[in-house]
Amino acid sequence: MTLNRYKKICPPVLLLGMVVQALLLLYLNWVTSPNRTELGHMAASLWLYETGKADMFHVNPPLLRMIVGAGVTWAIAPQTDWTDYSSDPTKRTEWATGVAFVRANDWETVRLCYFLARTLCIPFILLGTVFGYLLACELFGRLSGFIFLTLWIFSPLILGWGATICPDVTAAALGIVAVSQLRRWLLSPTWRRVLGTGFTLGLLPLAKLTWVVALVGWPLLWLLANVMHTRLSGRERMKQGCMLLTILFIAVAVINAGFLADGSFKRLGDYSFRSELLTNGESLNRFTSSQFGAIPIPFPEQFVLGFDTQQIDFERGMTSYLFGKNSEQGWWYYYFVVLVLKETPGTLILLAVALFLFLYSSFRASWRDELILAMPLVCLFAVVSVQTGFSLHSRYIIPALPFLYIWISRVGIRRDPSSENLSREAVDVEEESVTGSDLAHCGIHGIFGIQRLVIRPVSSRLWTGVIVTICLAGVISSLWSYPYSMSYLNETVRTQVPPPLLGSNIDWGQDLYELKTWLEDHPEARPVRVAMSNILPLEMLGIISAGAPPQWTPGQEKIGTWSDQIHIGPQPGWFLLGANDLFDPARGYTWLWRVPPRKRIGFSTYIFYLTLEEINQLREQEDLPPLIEEDLDPGER
């Protein structure tokens, strides 16, 4: 399908999708408070603009920080405080300086800074919308373009993290652009297309370190697409090889330009590393005395050190949580579970249908296009899955999502699979089964026979109606949780207690604006006992804690005499808890799990109020002595 046909038929759908996406993101930009990670990104952005140094928060490259720092400074000129800055990357001072930035400005200025910074990221996301739609249409047709739009625009992960200055969604959008440029060059290798392919490739590692895999993936794709499976003349192979080297040269130049070539071509042996992987017991660099130490690294110094600092995090490990249990290490399957829990039922149904239809050649693009889609999807998932030092953040898989959505959009191909022959791969499997085992042979034929019986010819209009209905069901599921998209869990686990995920998947400080407003409107909710693991000082929200909520696990051993036990167990009063504290099994607030909250802000913040009568009912269940008015503090009576 040519671009002229897109202009004639498709622009209204694409334009409408872009407008809807921009409006959804703009509203989220305003109503959601800066999350814990954003505090560090804002500090690092302003530091980069003021000093030109990319050493703060260098585990994230500076592409977005350059734009955010300049935009916020020019438009608002907020106050900054670098008292807590340290050049030691292991101290991770972006968090302390992020809090200092908030303290140095009034609340409305902080809110305006983050709104502007987030809004500056929207054009990147819309760019991904355009290129993703066009690529889906080119591969599978117009209905597939519509499917991609609904999956991408209404994805809770894209909405929740797209309304932040974290680079994950921007990296995903630029990934679509870069893959589209690579595909154009692979289909028609010309020198005119080399510049766009190299430039967009260089932007990927500048957006997110994970995309460094593209510097290896793009040459590998070229090898698989144009050398191993095509008959090229030696002259043409040489020409394309030179083009590929030029693409890589441009990409490396773009990466260096993003860091102003600071420390580029520093010898490998001259770096001061801190991670166990890159050091040994004798020095801060295991390569210093080796033959590799003299190799100049053609990347900026902070770009290289960012990998070292990130490796430190993985080596140290962090407490990870999944399905109500804590672990000192992560799980290799964690991000696959996250995908199942945080994608809408509509998306999961379409994924299941796409997996089934992929067996049929009529529902596949060319092998080259399938490879172009699969390579970044598989590599990005693999990179995050093999790091099992901790498993915490669903946003790590976001750069892979657009390729998954385009891959799923094949369900928009309106053909009858029952009239098609089996794919070449399926035929190969059957032939191998005949020679290998009669039992396997019968099993394979039985499976594909069932497929032919189950799938019946359906009209194009009916198929379209079914697909559109499933897409709309996913849209409704996503918008049902909006504007709490960052905390989204689909209907299969949404009401589960404790929730299957915690951390940034549910509670990352994104609902503090609404909490502040609610507390201002309810002065009677005092005194309040608070348990919120948030690096933002709660006094800035007007929250003065009267202490931690009482900890008690139903069935735990009772300590002390009967009269001593009035001080333990459930107590009356107001309690404010973040989901990470409330549902963490190690925190001891499990007695509140069976109490309906007085107010729930999204899925991240819970406000409880329990009267003396309600508390005594809970204490009776635990065989604890009842409380009377005289037992309470004056503020709780």
Salt bridges, closest charged atoms under 4 A:
GLU38 OE1 - ARG118 NH2 2.70
ASP88 OD1 - ARG274 NH1 3.40
GLU94 OE2 - ARG92 NE 2.59
GLU138 OE1 - ARG183 NH1 2.68
ASP168 OD1 - LYS208 NZ 2.94
ASP168 OD2 - ARG395 NH1 3.41
ASP270 OD1 - ARG267 NH1 2.86
GLU301 OE2 - LYS266 NZ 2.89
ASP313 OD2 - ARG92 NH1 2.85
ASP369 OD1 - ARG183 NE 2.75
GLU370 OE2 - ARG410 NH1 2.77
GLU425 OE1 - ARG364 NH2 3.14
ASP428 OD1 - ARG424 NH2 2.70
GLU430 OE2 - HIS445 ND1 3.43
GLU431 OE2 - ARG424 NH2 3.42
GLU491 OE2 - ARG494 NH2 3.42
GLU520 OE2 - LYS516 NZ 2.61
GLU539 OE2 - ARG103 NH2 3.36
ASP581 OD1 - ARG587 NH1 2.26
ASP584 OD2 - ARG587 NE 3.50
GLU622 OE2 - ARG594 NH2 3.03
GLU636 OE2 - ARG529 NH2 2.45
